[in-house]
Amino acid sequence: MKPKFRLGQLVATPGALTAITAAGHTPTEFLDRHSQGDWGELDEEDRRENERSLQDDCRLLSAYRLRDGTKIWIITEADRSSTTVLLPEEY
């Protein structure tokens, strides 16, 4: 599928990279989903906010759960200059 927006520079925290690798995933799995508008485990209100943010050039957030239950976030900045993969506690 074609991405809905630019990710910009890709950044990941060491904690997120360790968790993703330990659970047998790659960051690309989640970055692809995020860029295609699959927001993961967000509630309906946050999903609607992301859809508005696509139109209004605001920040985008996705939340995913790894195989081992660990939650990760992916945040793309409003200006689409960068996207960060992190653990919620690292925010």
N, C-alpha and C positions, 0 to 999 in steps of 0.2 A: 504494500500500500504506500501511497505517497504521503510524506509528512505534511502536517497541517501548518507547521511553523518551523523557523530556524532554531536550532539549539544553541548556536554560537559556540564559544569556547567551552569544552567539556572539562569539568572539575569533579573530583570525588574525594571524600575524606578518607583517611586511612581506615577508620572504623567501618565505614560502609564497604570499602573494597575487601577488607578482611571478612566481613560477614557474608558478602555476596559469594566470594570464592569458597568459603567454608561450607556454604549451603549447596554448592555445586552449580552455581549460576554464573553468568557473565553480565557485566553492566549493560552490554548491548541489548540483551533481551528486554530490559526495562526501559532503556532509552528509546528503543524502537516503539514500544507501546505508548510511551509518553508523547512522542512526537506525532503519533497517529491519532491522538485524542482518546486513548484508552487510559482513563485517569485512575484505574485500579480501585482501591477500597475507600473511595470518598463517598460521603453521604450525598443525597440528591441536591441539597443546597450548594455544597462545594462544587459539584459537577456543573450546575447551572452557572455558578460564578466563573468557572474555567471557560465555559462556552462564551460568556459575555467578555471575558478577558481576551479571548481570541480576536474578537471584533474591536475591542477598545485598547489593544496593546498594553494589557496589564500583566502582572506576574501570574505564572501558571504553576500549579502544584499537583503532583500525583503521589499516591501512596500505594505501596505494594507490600505483600507479605512473602517472605522467602519460604522455601520448603521446610525450614526448621522453625518457622513461626516468627522470625525476626522481621520487624517492619522497617522499610526504607522509604525515604521521601526523595522525590526529584523536583527541583524548583528551577524554572526558567525565568530569568529576569524580564521585566517589562519591555526593555529595549532589545530583547533577544540576543544580547551580547554574550551571555553565558548560561550554562545549565549546570547545576550542582546535584550530585548524588550524595546523600547523607543519611545518617540515622536520626530519628526525631530528637533524641537527647543531645545531639550535636548542634541543633539549631540555636 
